[in-house]
């Protein structure tokens, strides 16, 4: 009876050892599989590193291109300006805003010498002649006078905002203070409107 019990115990121990060995083999196979996967991933990482280095070399060798920021110009928003860019309108605006002297042609080009210097290139090239401004009846010269409906002599040629084209759209010659300065009142008004709207929505 004792011999059978010992035999059973030994048999159970043997089976446990065999099971443990089989489990060990299975675990070993799993570890080998994981090791193989790790090696494959390492190879992929090395390949990606090599591609990255190659891309860096190409970027460094490529010709440099300068990226310029888009510049906002007045004409982007203000398409039609000739309607209010005339001497009389500007004088009224300046009077209302108490701006002195008024922003008219003669503010910058008031002297006769200056006027002739401005037209110097056209006079030398023959594109413009003295007679353009100074011709009177019967070929006699005259001191030019503004037309009855105009304020300045300049308006004989430079009417309806033509002087904007002459100054090549450099609005800052008269409208100084930068975009934020020029639009200060409008921006402040819009800010107040947005704040008021935000208060209404939050309540």
ZILIN-V42342 format. One record per run of one state. SS is the DSSP state (a for helix, b for strand, c for the rest). FROM is the first residue (numbers start at 1). TO is the last residue. If there is no record, write none. Layout:
[[SS FROM TO] [SS FROM TO]]
//
This chain:
[[c 1 1] [a 2 61] [c 62 73] [a 74 76] [c 77 86] [a 87 96] [c 97 104] [a 105 109] [c 110 111] [a 112 118] [c 119 119] [a 120 125] [c 126 130] [a 131 134] [b 135 135] [c 136 136] [a 137 139] [c 140 140] [b 141 141] [c 142 152] [a 153 156] [c 157 161] [a 162 166] [c 167 170] [a 171 173] [c 174 177] [a 178 182] [c 183 183] [a 184 202] [c 203 203]]
//
